[in-house]
């Protein structure tokens, strides 16, 4: 693959939303139950900064996925901790892109001077849990039955990794 990462631009937002929406029906990745609109994500998009970026990964100008870093808990004392989100286009899943994306974001988090990276993953999403664990993330919290998806209660696992002292 001849792919590269870059900071997302506003014209990328429809592709970002499309990739996100493609995960909703599977009930494995997001707690949203219905598709979202591009308009509903404008504020979210604009809240990404140089310090907490939103990247896309593309090949031949086709967006294969996106990664975001977002504040954890929104309080000043947590400024060295970020939550990572990784979403992959359905045609690019299962090909090792998740590993590349997670390595990229860990490298960037260190460059951006963060100390801790968190991932919030449904307990039944074993592929994502295994991916994070492969990179040294540990289960820092198990939150049983905090989500309800189509009448089924689901756990949320918080995976954490300290990337520097």
TIKOL-909560 format. One record per residue: residue number from 1; x, y, z negated of N, C-alpha, C, O, CB in turn; residue in one letter. Coordinates in nm, 3 decimals, m for minus. Atoms other than C-alpha are relative to their C-alpha. Glycine has a CB too. Layout:
! residues N
vonu; n.x; n.y; n.z; ca.x; ca.y; ca.z; c.x; c.y; c.z; o.x; o.y; o.z; cb.x; cb.y; cb.z; voke
NUM; X; Y; Z; X; Y; Z; X; Y; Z; X; Y; Z; X; Y; Z; A .
...
//
This chain:
! residues 165
vonu; n.x; n.y; n.z; ca.x; ca.y; ca.z; c.x; c.y; c.z; o.x; o.y; o.z; cb.x; cb.y; cb.z; voke
1; 0.083; m0.119; 0.000; 0.000; 0.000; 0.000; 0.087; 0.125; 0.000; 0.182; 0.135; m0.078; m0.095; 0.000; m0.121; X .
2; m0.068; m0.130; m0.001; 0.124; 0.348; 0.088; m0.094; 0.099; m0.068; m0.163; 0.176; m0.001; 0.036; 0.045; 0.147; X .
3; 0.093; m0.085; 0.073; m0.064; 0.530; m0.183; 0.076; 0.103; m0.081; 0.195; 0.089; m0.110; m0.090; m0.085; m0.092; X .
4; m0.060; m0.103; 0.083; 0.000; 0.841; m0.382; m0.106; 0.060; m0.092; m0.227; 0.050; m0.067; 0.065; 0.110; 0.088; X .
5; 0.085; m0.064; 0.100; m0.142; 1.028; m0.680; 0.011; 0.150; 0.018; 0.116; 0.204; 0.053; 0.041; m0.043; m0.144; X .
6; m0.002; m0.147; m0.003; m0.240; 1.392; m0.684; m0.111; 0.052; m0.091; m0.205; m0.020; m0.124; m0.018; 0.054; 0.146; X .
7; 0.104; m0.064; 0.079; m0.441; 1.633; m0.893; m0.126; 0.010; 0.086; m0.119; 0.048; 0.203; 0.046; 0.141; m0.050; X .
8; 0.126; m0.008; m0.073; m0.807; 1.617; m0.792; m0.036; 0.144; 0.031; m0.009; 0.235; m0.047; m0.113; m0.067; m0.080; X .
9; 0.049; m0.131; m0.042; m0.954; 1.909; m0.604; m0.152; m0.007; 0.009; m0.210; m0.115; 0.018; 0.064; 0.044; 0.136; X .
10; 0.145; m0.004; 0.002; m1.314; 2.021; m0.598; m0.062; m0.079; 0.115; m0.167; m0.142; 0.098; m0.048; 0.143; 0.005; X .
11; 0.056; 0.074; m0.114; m1.370; 1.871; m0.252; 0.005; m0.152; m0.021; m0.058; m0.226; 0.053; 0.076; 0.037; 0.128; X .
12; m0.007; 0.143; 0.033; m1.283; 1.530; m0.408; m0.117; m0.045; m0.087; m0.142; m0.164; m0.102; 0.131; m0.031; m0.071; X .
13; 0.103; 0.035; 0.099; m1.574; 1.546; m0.652; m0.107; m0.095; 0.055; m0.145; m0.187; m0.018; m0.066; 0.126; m0.050; X .
14; 0.097; 0.099; m0.048; m1.828; 1.366; m0.427; 0.055; m0.142; 0.002; m0.017; m0.236; m0.032; m0.045; 0.038; 0.140; X .
15; m0.060; 0.134; 0.001; m1.588; 1.072; m0.388; 0.018; m0.050; m0.143; m0.004; m0.168; m0.170; 0.135; 0.001; 0.073; X .
16; m0.016; 0.038; 0.142; m1.514; 1.072; m0.763; m0.133; m0.046; m0.057; m0.140; m0.149; m0.124; 0.055; 0.120; m0.082; X .
17; 0.133; 0.035; 0.050; m1.885; 1.065; m0.843; m0.049; m0.130; 0.064; m0.110; m0.213; m0.003; m0.100; 0.114; 0.027; X .
18; 0.041; 0.123; m0.069; m1.949; 0.795; m0.583; 0.066; m0.123; m0.061; 0.001; m0.225; m0.082; 0.034; 0.010; 0.149; X .
19; m0.072; 0.111; 0.063; m1.682; 0.570; m0.735; m0.059; m0.026; m0.138; m0.083; m0.142; m0.175; 0.152; 0.030; m0.010; X .
20; 0.060; 0.015; 0.132; m1.824; 0.633; m1.081; m0.137; m0.067; 0.010; m0.165; m0.163; m0.061; m0.014; 0.137; m0.070; X .
21; 0.135; 0.055; m0.015; m2.179; 0.561; m0.967; 0.002; m0.147; 0.041; m0.089; m0.223; 0.006; m0.078; 0.080; 0.102; X .
22; m0.008; 0.140; m0.044; m2.067; 0.233; m0.809; 0.022; m0.096; m0.115; 0.002; m0.217; m0.099; 0.112; m0.015; 0.101; X .
23; m0.023; 0.087; 0.116; m1.983; 0.101; m1.156; m0.122; m0.014; m0.090; m0.127; m0.103; m0.175; 0.115; 0.053; m0.082; X .
24; 0.113; m0.004; 0.093; m2.316; 0.177; m1.323; m0.081; m0.129; 0.001; m0.112; m0.182; m0.105; m0.091; 0.117; 0.032; X .
25; 0.086; 0.118; m0.009; m2.518; m0.120; m1.197; 0.062; m0.124; m0.064; m0.012; m0.210; m0.113; m0.031; m0.030; 0.145; X .
26; m0.067; 0.117; 0.057; m2.258; m0.372; m1.319; m0.004; m0.006; m0.151; 0.019; m0.112; m0.209; 0.141; m0.003; 0.044; X .
27; 0.012; m0.007; 0.146; m2.304; m0.258; m1.681; 0.126; m0.049; m0.074; 0.118; m0.104; m0.184; m0.119; m0.081; m0.045; X .
28; m0.127; 0.042; 0.061; m1.937; m0.328; m1.753; 0.089; 0.118; m0.038; 0.176; 0.105; m0.125; 0.074; m0.091; 0.094; X .
29; m0.100; m0.105; 0.009; m1.768; 0.009; m1.735; m0.051; 0.127; m0.067; 0.023; 0.189; m0.144; 0.050; 0.033; 0.137; X .
30; 0.050; m0.127; 0.052; m1.990; 0.303; m1.826; m0.132; m0.020; m0.073; m0.206; m0.114; m0.046; m0.017; 0.100; 0.113; X .
31; 0.126; 0.004; 0.076; m2.275; 0.368; m2.067; m0.111; 0.076; 0.070; m0.225; 0.076; 0.022; 0.021; 0.056; m0.139; X .
32; 0.107; m0.061; m0.078; m2.463; 0.568; m1.807; m0.086; m0.111; 0.058; m0.034; m0.214; 0.101; 0.056; 0.093; 0.113; X .
33; 0.093; 0.101; m0.050; m2.771; 0.377; m1.698; m0.056; 0.034; 0.136; m0.112; m0.053; 0.205; m0.112; m0.019; m0.098; X .
34; 0.047; m0.045; m0.131; m2.861; 0.582; m1.391; 0.111; 0.082; 0.066; 0.196; 0.141; m0.001; m0.131; 0.084; m0.013; X .
35; m0.101; m0.075; m0.072; m2.652; 0.741; m1.121; m0.002; 0.148; m0.037; m0.106; 0.204; m0.072; m0.021; m0.016; 0.150; X .
36; m0.014; m0.142; 0.030; m2.524; 1.090; m1.181; 0.016; 0.077; 0.131; 0.044; 0.018; 0.235; 0.122; 0.026; m0.095; X .
37; m0.014; m0.083; m0.120; m2.510; 1.381; m0.937; 0.133; 0.074; m0.004; 0.194; 0.091; m0.110; m0.117; 0.101; 0.013; X .
38; m0.121; m0.081; m0.009; m2.213; 1.580; m0.817; m0.019; 0.127; m0.083; 0.071; 0.167; m0.156; 0.033; 0.036; 0.148; X .
39; 0.027; m0.124; 0.073; m2.374; 1.892; m0.963; 0.012; m0.020; m0.151; 0.061; 0.068; m0.222; m0.139; 0.053; 0.035; X .
40; m0.005; 0.025; 0.145; m2.401; 1.732; m1.306; 0.143; m0.018; m0.050; 0.165; m0.013; m0.171; m0.082; m0.124; m0.034; X .
41; m0.140; 0.022; 0.040; m2.023; 1.672; m1.308; 0.089; 0.121; 0.024; 0.210; 0.114; 0.001; 0.056; m0.118; 0.075; X .
42; m0.082; m0.119; m0.026; m1.909; 2.023; m1.212; 0.069; 0.051; m0.126; 0.189; 0.079; m0.122; m0.086; 0.111; 0.058; X .
43; m0.062; m0.049; 0.124; m1.851; 2.137; m1.573; 0.110; m0.095; m0.046; 0.219; m0.052; m0.084; m0.106; 0.016; m0.111; X .
44; m0.099; 0.101; 0.038; m1.671; 1.811; m1.653; 0.125; 0.016; 0.086; 0.237; 0.017; 0.034; m0.058; m0.144; 0.016; X .
45; m0.112; m0.016; m0.091; m1.451; 1.856; m1.346; 0.082; 0.123; m0.036; 0.205; 0.117; m0.041; m0.049; 0.010; 0.145; X .
46; m0.069; m0.126; 0.025; m1.367; 2.215; m1.432; 0.066; 0.006; m0.138; 0.150; 0.093; m0.162; m0.097; 0.115; 0.014; X .
47; m0.063; 0.003; 0.132; m1.275; 2.128; m1.792; 0.134; m0.073; 0.001; 0.207; m0.071; m0.098; m0.093; m0.065; m0.101; X .
48; m0.131; 0.061; m0.011; m0.977; 1.930; m1.669; 0.101; 0.111; 0.029; 0.076; 0.200; 0.110; 0.003; m0.111; 0.110; X .
49; m0.102; m0.104; m0.009; m0.663; 2.136; m1.698; 0.134; m0.064; 0.033; 0.144; m0.185; 0.050; 0.010; 0.081; m0.133; X .
50; m0.134; 0.053; m0.020; m0.292; 2.102; m1.635; 0.040; m0.089; m0.117; 0.116; m0.184; m0.099; 0.101; 0.114; 0.016; X .
51; m0.034; 0.079; 0.119; m0.269; 1.964; m1.989; m0.078; m0.131; m0.006; m0.027; m0.231; m0.058; m0.026; 0.081; m0.125; X .
52; 0.084; 0.121; m0.002; m0.552; 1.711; m1.943; m0.059; m0.014; 0.141; m0.174; 0.020; 0.165; m0.115; 0.006; m0.110; X .
53; 0.037; 0.001; m0.141; m0.566; 1.644; m1.570; m0.100; m0.108; 0.040; m0.132; m0.200; m0.035; 0.122; m0.015; 0.082; X .
54; 0.080; 0.098; m0.071; m0.791; 1.455; m1.337; 0.076; m0.025; 0.130; 0.099; 0.067; 0.209; m0.151; 0.049; 0.026; X .
55; m0.075; 0.036; m0.120; m0.602; 1.267; m1.065; m0.083; m0.092; 0.088; m0.173; m0.162; 0.040; 0.133; m0.068; m0.038; X .
56; 0.051; 0.102; m0.091; m0.705; 1.076; m0.759; 0.120; m0.076; 0.054; 0.231; m0.022; 0.063; m0.085; 0.062; 0.116; X .
57; m0.101; 0.079; m0.069; m0.508; 0.796; m0.601; m0.057; m0.027; 0.137; m0.171; m0.071; 0.151; 0.036; m0.134; m0.078; X .
58; 0.052; 0.016; m0.135; m0.537; 0.779; m0.227; 0.100; m0.071; 0.089; 0.220; m0.073; 0.064; m0.037; 0.135; 0.059; X .
59; m0.078; 0.066; m0.104; m0.415; 0.585; 0.071; m0.061; 0.044; 0.133; m0.181; 0.029; 0.155; m0.001; m0.157; m0.016; X .
60; 0.048; m0.048; m0.130; m0.441; 0.730; 0.421; m0.121; 0.094; m0.015; m0.218; 0.085; 0.060; m0.037; m0.118; 0.089; X .
61; 0.104; m0.100; 0.029; m0.657; 1.013; 0.279; m0.131; m0.059; m0.048; m0.231; 0.012; m0.056; m0.026; 0.081; 0.123; X .
62; 0.117; 0.063; 0.061; m0.907; 0.762; 0.136; 0.023; m0.013; m0.149; 0.124; m0.068; m0.192; m0.029; m0.140; 0.064; X .
63; m0.015; 0.006; 0.145; m0.962; 0.794; m0.237; m0.033; m0.142; m0.046; m0.144; m0.192; m0.025; m0.091; 0.105; m0.070; X .
64; 0.014; 0.136; 0.050; m0.911; 0.454; m0.398; m0.047; m0.004; m0.145; m0.101; m0.105; m0.190; 0.131; m0.074; 0.013; X .
65; 0.039; m0.004; 0.140; m0.976; 0.563; m0.754; 0.037; 0.133; m0.062; 0.095; 0.221; 0.003; 0.065; m0.113; m0.077; X .
66; m0.034; m0.123; 0.071; m0.942; 0.832; m1.014; 0.030; m0.030; m0.147; m0.013; m0.132; m0.202; m0.114; 0.103; 0.012; X .
67; m0.043; 0.012; 0.140; m0.795; 0.881; m1.360; m0.021; 0.136; m0.066; 0.008; 0.240; m0.007; 0.151; m0.046; m0.010; X .
68; 0.010; m0.126; 0.073; m0.877; 1.140; m1.622; 0.057; m0.016; m0.140; 0.051; m0.124; m0.200; m0.145; 0.048; m0.007; X .
69; m0.038; m0.012; 0.140; m0.728; 1.244; m1.952; m0.092; 0.103; m0.062; m0.109; 0.213; m0.009; 0.151; 0.040; m0.017; X .
70; 0.093; m0.091; 0.066; m0.971; 1.401; m2.191; 0.032; 0.009; m0.149; 0.091; m0.083; m0.206; m0.145; m0.046; 0.021; X .
71; m0.025; m0.013; 0.144; m0.954; 1.534; m2.545; m0.070; m0.111; m0.078; m0.177; m0.158; m0.039; m0.047; 0.138; m0.051; X .
72; 0.063; 0.094; 0.092; m1.025; 1.289; m2.823; m0.064; 0.079; m0.112; 0.004; 0.155; m0.182; 0.103; m0.103; m0.056; X .
73; 0.078; m0.052; 0.113; m1.292; 1.404; m3.066; m0.015; 0.151; m0.005; m0.089; 0.202; m0.088; 0.063; m0.045; m0.126; X .
74; 0.024; m0.142; m0.012; m1.263; 1.771; m2.972; 0.042; 0.088; m0.117; m0.004; 0.202; m0.127; m0.140; 0.021; 0.022; X .
75; m0.049; m0.080; 0.111; m1.088; 1.891; m3.286; 0.150; 0.024; 0.017; 0.221; m0.061; 0.070; m0.031; m0.069; m0.136; X .
76; m0.137; m0.042; m0.022; m0.754; 2.072; m3.293; 0.104; m0.098; m0.055; 0.211; m0.113; 0.004; 0.022; 0.135; m0.061; X .
77; m0.097; 0.091; 0.060; m0.581; 1.818; m3.517; 0.029; m0.121; 0.088; 0.129; m0.191; 0.066; m0.050; m0.046; m0.136; X .
78; m0.018; 0.116; m0.088; m0.619; 1.555; m3.243; 0.062; 0.040; 0.134; 0.051; m0.036; 0.230; m0.133; m0.069; 0.023; X .
79; m0.049; m0.052; m0.127; m0.445; 1.762; m2.973; 0.109; m0.085; 0.066; 0.133; m0.069; 0.185; 0.053; 0.139; m0.020; X .
80; m0.103; 0.087; m0.058; m0.169; 1.501; m2.921; m0.055; m0.138; 0.037; 0.020; m0.228; 0.072; 0.117; m0.017; m0.099; X .
81; 0.067; 0.126; m0.034; m0.423; 1.222; m2.858; m0.095; 0.026; 0.117; m0.167; 0.126; 0.120; m0.078; m0.057; m0.122; X .
82; 0.089; m0.012; m0.115; m0.605; 1.168; m2.529; m0.072; m0.132; 0.025; m0.024; m0.240; m0.008; 0.078; 0.043; 0.126; X .
83; 0.076; 0.115; m0.047; m0.870; 0.935; m2.397; 0.021; m0.012; 0.150; 0.009; 0.087; 0.223; m0.152; 0.012; m0.036; X .
84; m0.021; 0.023; m0.142; m0.797; 0.780; m2.059; m0.123; m0.070; 0.059; m0.182; m0.157; m0.004; 0.128; m0.084; 0.024; X .
85; 0.104; 0.067; m0.077; m1.060; 0.683; m1.803; 0.058; m0.034; 0.136; 0.124; 0.049; 0.200; m0.128; 0.089; 0.014; X .
86; m0.048; 0.047; m0.130; m0.979; 0.480; m1.493; m0.119; m0.061; 0.074; m0.188; m0.148; 0.021; 0.116; m0.104; m0.016; X .
87; 0.108; 0.053; m0.084; m1.228; 0.412; m1.213; 0.057; m0.030; 0.138; 0.131; 0.050; 0.194; m0.119; 0.101; 0.010; X .
88; m0.056; 0.048; m0.127; m1.151; 0.218; m0.895; m0.113; m0.026; 0.099; m0.217; m0.083; 0.065; 0.084; m0.128; m0.022; X .
89; 0.097; 0.025; m0.108; m1.339; 0.211; m0.565; m0.023; m0.149; 0.012; 0.070; m0.229; m0.001; 0.050; 0.060; 0.136; X .
90; 0.035; 0.143; m0.002; m1.521; m0.119; m0.525; 0.083; m0.079; 0.101; 0.109; m0.197; 0.078; m0.147; m0.016; 0.032; X .
91; m0.080; 0.071; m0.099; m1.316; m0.210; m0.215; 0.145; m0.018; m0.042; 0.218; m0.097; 0.018; m0.005; 0.073; 0.132; X .
92; m0.139; 0.006; 0.044; m0.989; m0.163; m0.404; 0.016; m0.079; m0.131; 0.128; m0.096; m0.180; 0.056; 0.140; m0.018; X .
93; m0.007; 0.074; 0.127; m1.076; m0.363; m0.719; 0.060; m0.138; 0.021; 0.046; m0.199; 0.126; m0.139; m0.011; m0.063; X .
94; m0.056; 0.135; m0.002; m0.894; m0.683; m0.801; 0.127; m0.015; 0.081; 0.165; m0.127; 0.116; m0.101; m0.093; 0.051; X .
95; m0.120; 0.004; m0.084; m0.581; m0.591; m0.605; 0.123; 0.056; m0.071; 0.224; 0.084; m0.007; m0.024; 0.078; 0.129; X .
96; m0.114; m0.050; 0.076; m0.353; m0.469; m0.884; 0.006; 0.150; m0.013; 0.099; 0.203; m0.074; 0.124; m0.047; 0.062; X .
97; m0.001; m0.146; 0.008; m0.443; m0.103; m0.850; m0.015; 0.048; m0.144; 0.046; 0.148; m0.182; m0.111; 0.059; 0.087; X .
98; 0.018; m0.039; 0.140; m0.555; m0.085; m1.214; 0.132; 0.004; m0.075; 0.155; 0.095; m0.155; m0.095; m0.096; m0.070; X .
99; m0.132; 0.001; 0.065; m0.203; m0.178; m1.328; 0.081; 0.123; 0.041; 0.142; 0.189; m0.042; 0.078; m0.128; 0.036; X .
100; m0.072; m0.117; m0.048; m0.051; 0.091; m1.109; m0.055; 0.128; m0.063; 0.021; 0.216; m0.105; m0.007; 0.008; 0.153; X .
101; 0.063; m0.121; 0.053; m0.300; 0.350; m1.230; 0.029; 0.016; m0.149; 0.057; 0.127; m0.195; m0.151; m0.004; 0.023; X .
102; m0.027; m0.011; 0.143; m0.250; 0.267; m1.598; 0.146; 0.036; m0.025; 0.174; 0.117; m0.113; m0.035; m0.132; m0.071; X .
103; m0.141; m0.037; 0.016; 0.129; 0.283; m1.564; 0.020; 0.147; 0.034; 0.091; 0.219; m0.037; 0.090; m0.089; 0.089; X .
104; m0.011; m0.141; m0.039; 0.097; 0.616; m1.383; m0.048; 0.091; m0.113; 0.021; 0.187; m0.149; m0.081; 0.026; 0.127; X .
105; 0.055; m0.090; 0.102; m0.123; 0.768; m1.652; 0.081; m0.005; m0.129; 0.092; 0.096; m0.198; m0.147; m0.036; m0.028; X .
106; m0.086; 0.005; 0.118; 0.100; 0.644; m1.934; 0.125; 0.083; 0.021; 0.169; 0.154; m0.070; 0.038; m0.145; m0.034; X .
107; m0.116; m0.083; m0.031; 0.400; 0.802; m1.764; m0.036; 0.148; m0.007; 0.040; 0.228; m0.063; 0.055; m0.033; 0.139; X .
108; 0.042; m0.140; 0.002; 0.208; 1.126; m1.718; m0.031; 0.047; m0.142; 0.002; 0.160; m0.178; m0.123; 0.020; 0.089; X .
109; 0.033; m0.037; 0.138; 0.082; 1.126; m2.078; 0.127; 0.030; m0.079; 0.129; 0.121; m0.162; m0.079; m0.112; m0.068; X .
110; m0.126; m0.027; 0.068; 0.439; 1.107; m2.198; 0.060; 0.132; 0.047; 0.108; 0.212; m0.034; 0.100; m0.116; 0.023; X .
111; m0.050; m0.127; m0.055; 0.547; 1.390; m1.966; m0.078; 0.119; m0.058; m0.021; 0.224; m0.085; m0.010; 0.001; 0.154; X .
112; 0.085; m0.106; 0.053; 0.253; 1.596; m2.095; 0.009; 0.014; m0.151; m0.062; 0.096; m0.211; m0.144; m0.026; 0.040; X .
113; m0.032; m0.012; 0.142; 0.381; 1.542; m2.451; m0.110; m0.052; m0.092; m0.123; m0.005; m0.205; 0.029; 0.144; m0.033; X .
114; 0.096; 0.064; 0.089; 0.096; 1.331; m2.585; 0.070; m0.109; m0.079; 0.174; m0.161; m0.037; m0.120; m0.058; 0.079; X .
115; m0.056; 0.105; 0.084; 0.166; 1.082; m2.861; m0.083; m0.127; 0.003; m0.031; m0.237; m0.013; 0.014; 0.049; m0.142; X .
116; 0.090; 0.114; 0.009; m0.137; 0.856; m2.848; m0.098; 0.002; 0.116; m0.152; 0.107; 0.152; m0.076; 0.000; m0.135; X .
117; 0.096; 0.016; m0.108; m0.353; 0.725; m2.564; m0.103; m0.102; m0.045; m0.069; m0.208; m0.097; 0.069; m0.044; 0.134; X .
118; 0.111; 0.087; 0.037; m0.693; 0.569; m2.626; m0.080; m0.040; 0.124; m0.094; 0.037; 0.219; m0.092; 0.069; m0.103; X .
119; 0.094; 0.046; m0.101; m0.919; 0.363; m2.405; m0.124; m0.052; m0.070; m0.115; m0.127; m0.167; 0.062; m0.110; 0.090; X .
120; 0.128; 0.046; 0.054; m1.287; 0.305; m2.481; m0.057; m0.099; 0.100; m0.087; m0.063; 0.214; m0.100; 0.121; m0.027; X .
121; 0.038; 0.108; m0.092; m1.398; m0.027; m2.331; m0.111; m0.083; m0.063; m0.105; m0.115; m0.182; 0.123; m0.089; 0.035; X .
122; 0.102; 0.092; 0.050; m1.712; m0.236; m2.366; 0.065; m0.132; m0.037; 0.155; m0.179; 0.032; m0.112; m0.022; 0.105; X .
123; m0.055; 0.125; 0.047; m1.637; m0.553; m2.558; m0.014; m0.115; 0.099; 0.067; m0.209; 0.096; m0.065; m0.038; m0.128; X .
124; 0.019; 0.107; m0.098; m1.770; m0.770; m2.275; 0.079; 0.024; 0.130; 0.072; m0.057; 0.222; m0.148; m0.014; 0.033; X .
125; m0.081; m0.030; m0.118; m1.536; m0.606; m2.020; 0.141; m0.057; m0.019; 0.238; 0.017; m0.036; 0.005; 0.155; 0.027; X .
126; m0.127; 0.068; 0.023; m1.259; m0.862; m2.059; 0.110; 0.041; 0.099; 0.225; 0.057; 0.056; m0.020; m0.149; 0.008; X .
127; m0.109; m0.041; m0.089; m1.069; m0.762; m1.741; 0.066; 0.132; m0.043; 0.188; 0.144; m0.038; m0.053; 0.014; 0.142; X .
128; m0.059; m0.128; 0.043; m1.024; m0.404; m1.868; 0.074; m0.015; m0.132; 0.181; 0.043; m0.149; m0.109; 0.107; m0.013; X .
129; m0.069; 0.021; 0.128; m0.936; m0.517; m2.220; 0.135; m0.067; 0.025; 0.236; m0.026; m0.032; m0.087; m0.087; m0.097; X .
130; m0.127; 0.069; m0.030; m0.673; m0.754; m2.080; 0.099; 0.093; 0.067; 0.219; 0.087; 0.039; m0.026; m0.122; 0.090; X .
131; m0.089; m0.096; m0.065; m0.533; m0.478; m1.860; 0.067; 0.090; m0.104; 0.189; 0.105; m0.103; m0.078; 0.086; 0.102; X .
132; m0.056; m0.088; 0.102; m0.489; m0.242; m2.155; 0.096; m0.077; m0.091; 0.204; m0.028; m0.123; m0.112; 0.064; m0.084; X .
133; m0.086; 0.079; 0.087; m0.345; m0.518; m2.373; 0.132; m0.036; 0.069; 0.236; m0.042; 0.003; m0.072; m0.128; m0.045; X .
134; m0.121; 0.030; m0.077; m0.095; m0.607; m2.097; 0.099; 0.116; m0.009; 0.220; 0.096; 0.004; m0.036; m0.028; 0.147; X .
135; m0.085; m0.118; 0.011; 0.039; m0.252; m2.138; 0.029; 0.038; m0.145; 0.076; 0.149; m0.173; m0.066; 0.116; 0.071; X .
136; m0.036; m0.024; 0.140; 0.076; m0.281; m2.515; m0.105; 0.069; m0.084; m0.078; 0.103; m0.199; 0.121; 0.077; m0.005; X .
137; 0.107; m0.057; 0.080; m0.255; m0.132; m2.624; m0.048; m0.106; m0.099; m0.050; m0.225; m0.068; m0.118; 0.050; 0.090; X .
138; 0.054; 0.087; 0.104; m0.395; m0.280; m2.946; m0.145; 0.041; m0.030; m0.184; 0.156; m0.010; 0.087; 0.006; m0.129; X .
139; 0.137; m0.030; 0.044; m0.753; m0.305; m3.069; 0.009; 0.078; m0.131; 0.052; 0.026; m0.234; m0.085; m0.132; m0.018; X .
140; m0.002; m0.084; 0.119; m0.783; m0.019; m3.312; m0.138; 0.010; m0.065; m0.150; 0.045; m0.182; 0.051; 0.138; 0.034; X .
141; 0.135; m0.004; 0.058; m1.158; m0.036; m3.358; m0.093; m0.090; 0.081; m0.087; m0.094; 0.204; m0.056; 0.146; m0.003; X .
142; 0.109; 0.078; m0.060; m1.443; m0.274; m3.288; m0.129; 0.057; m0.055; m0.153; 0.056; m0.176; 0.014; m0.154; m0.031; X .
143; 0.127; m0.061; 0.041; m1.781; m0.107; m3.294; m0.114; m0.088; 0.053; m0.156; m0.075; 0.167; m0.013; 0.148; 0.055; X .
144; 0.099; 0.096; m0.046; m2.042; m0.381; m3.281; m0.137; 0.063; 0.030; m0.187; 0.146; m0.046; m0.017; m0.109; m0.103; X .
145; 0.139; m0.031; m0.035; m2.375; m0.330; m3.104; m0.032; 0.149; 0.003; m0.143; 0.188; m0.036; m0.091; m0.068; m0.095; X .
146; 0.026; m0.144; m0.003; m2.341; 0.046; m3.055; m0.062; 0.048; 0.131; m0.109; 0.161; 0.140; 0.128; 0.076; m0.024; X .
147; 0.060; m0.036; m0.129; m2.464; 0.044; m2.694; m0.110; m0.100; 0.032; m0.103; m0.217; m0.007; 0.108; 0.004; 0.113; X .
148; 0.105; 0.090; m0.047; m2.779; m0.099; m2.542; m0.011; 0.015; 0.151; m0.042; 0.122; 0.203; m0.136; 0.031; m0.070; X .
149; 0.003; 0.003; m0.145; m2.768; m0.197; m2.178; m0.105; m0.102; 0.043; m0.087; m0.222; 0.024; 0.141; m0.035; 0.059; X .
150; 0.106; 0.087; m0.050; m3.087; m0.339; m2.027; m0.050; m0.097; m0.107; m0.076; m0.214; m0.079; 0.050; m0.079; 0.120; X .
151; 0.054; 0.081; 0.108; m3.206; m0.468; m2.363; 0.104; m0.084; m0.074; 0.069; m0.154; m0.170; m0.104; m0.090; 0.054; X .
152; m0.106; 0.075; 0.066; m2.870; m0.621; m2.462; 0.089; 0.097; m0.077; 0.137; 0.196; m0.021; 0.084; m0.082; 0.103; X .
153; m0.092; m0.081; 0.077; m2.668; m0.471; m2.742; 0.143; m0.038; 0.035; 0.175; m0.156; 0.051; m0.025; m0.015; m0.151; X .
154; m0.138; 0.022; m0.041; m2.302; m0.430; m2.654; 0.096; 0.069; m0.096; 0.064; 0.174; m0.154; 0.024; 0.050; 0.143; X .
155; m0.104; m0.055; 0.086; m1.986; m0.366; m2.852; 0.085; 0.100; 0.078; 0.094; 0.095; 0.201; 0.089; m0.112; m0.057; X .
156; m0.099; m0.091; m0.057; m1.742; m0.085; m2.791; 0.132; m0.028; m0.071; 0.138; m0.034; m0.194; m0.042; 0.151; m0.017; X .
157; m0.134; 0.024; 0.053; m1.371; m0.154; m2.838; 0.083; 0.124; 0.030; 0.085; 0.174; 0.142; 0.064; m0.130; 0.062; X .
158; m0.093; m0.110; m0.021; m1.127; 0.129; m2.888; 0.141; m0.061; m0.002; 0.184; m0.119; m0.101; m0.017; 0.113; m0.110; X .
159; m0.136; 0.049; m0.016; m0.782; 0.035; m2.764; 0.094; 0.119; m0.008; 0.070; 0.223; 0.054; 0.017; m0.078; 0.135; X .
160; m0.092; m0.112; 0.017; m0.490; 0.251; m2.864; 0.144; m0.040; 0.021; 0.183; m0.156; 0.002; m0.015; 0.059; m0.135; X .
161; m0.144; 0.019; m0.017; m0.125; 0.290; m2.785; 0.073; 0.128; m0.039; 0.041; 0.237; 0.007; 0.033; m0.040; 0.147; X .
162; m0.087; m0.110; 0.036; 0.131; 0.512; m2.945; 0.113; 0.003; 0.104; 0.187; m0.094; 0.117; 0.057; m0.016; m0.148; X .
163; m0.100; m0.003; m0.107; 0.356; 0.628; m2.660; 0.129; 0.071; m0.041; 0.231; 0.059; 0.027; m0.058; 0.068; 0.121; X .
164; m0.122; m0.059; 0.053; 0.602; 0.830; m2.864; m0.024; 0.042; m0.145; m0.138; 0.067; m0.185; 0.046; 0.122; 0.086; X .
165; 0.015; m0.034; 0.143; 0.671; 0.915; m3.229; m0.044; 0.143; m0.022; m0.061; 0.186; m0.136; 0.131; m0.024; m0.074; X .
//
